[in-house]
Amino acid sequence: VHIQYMQNMQTAASMSISILNHGELWGLIACHHSQPMHVPYPQRIACEQFAEAFSLRLSAVEQIHDFRQHRAVRNAFTELLASMSET
């Protein structure tokens, strides 16, 4: 299937880098080249480090979002209780 995909894309080389979120696959960085290509080890390590940094940032952004959502629900609940106690 992958060879057919590469033929359809008219590529001769590909490299995929996993983006993990909480240990689960969240996405991929997919790289293609029109000619056969070997990616040197230092560049592969740099790509892995980038993916790791991206994964950490993704996790932090999700935690901030979850915290803000939790705070909004808590504030709404507090307002509802205050409103009920007034009546």
TAMODA-V483396 format. One record per residue. N is the residue number from 1. RES is the residue in three letters. BURIAL is I if it has 16 or more other ideal C-beta (glycine too) atoms within 10 Angstrom, else O. Layout:
N_RES_BURIAL / N_RES_BURIAL
//
This chain:
1_VAL_O / 2_HIS_O / 3_ILE_O / 4_GLN_O / 5_TYR_O / 6_MET_O / 7_GLN_O / 8_ASN_O / 9_MET_O / 10_GLN_O / 11_THR_I / 12_ALA_O / 13_ALA_O / 14_SER_O / 15_MET_O / 16_SER_O / 17_ILE_I / 18_SER_O / 19_ILE_O / 20_LEU_I / 21_ASN_O / 22_HIS_O / 23_GLY_O / 24_GLU_O / 25_LEU_O / 26_TRP_O / 27_GLY_O / 28_LEU_O / 29_ILE_O / 30_ALA_O / 31_CYS_O / 32_HIS_O / 33_HIS_O / 34_SER_O / 35_GLN_O / 36_PRO_O / 37_MET_O / 38_HIS_O / 39_VAL_O / 40_PRO_O / 41_TYR_O / 42_PRO_O / 43_GLN_O / 44_ARG_O / 45_ILE_O / 46_ALA_O / 47_CYS_I / 48_GLU_O / 49_GLN_O / 50_PHE_O / 51_ALA_I / 52_GLU_O / 53_ALA_O / 54_PHE_I / 55_SER_I / 56_LEU_O / 57_ARG_O / 58_LEU_I / 59_SER_O / 60_ALA_O / 61_VAL_O / 62_GLU_O / 63_GLN_O / 64_ILE_O / 65_HIS_O / 66_ASP_O / 67_PHE_O / 68_ARG_O / 69_GLN_O / 70_HIS_O / 71_ARG_O / 72_ALA_O / 73_VAL_O / 74_ARG_O / 75_ASN_O / 76_ALA_O / 77_PHE_O / 78_THR_O / 79_GLU_O / 80_LEU_O / 81_LEU_O / 82_ALA_O / 83_SER_O / 84_MET_O / 85_SER_O / 86_GLU_O / 87_THR_O
//
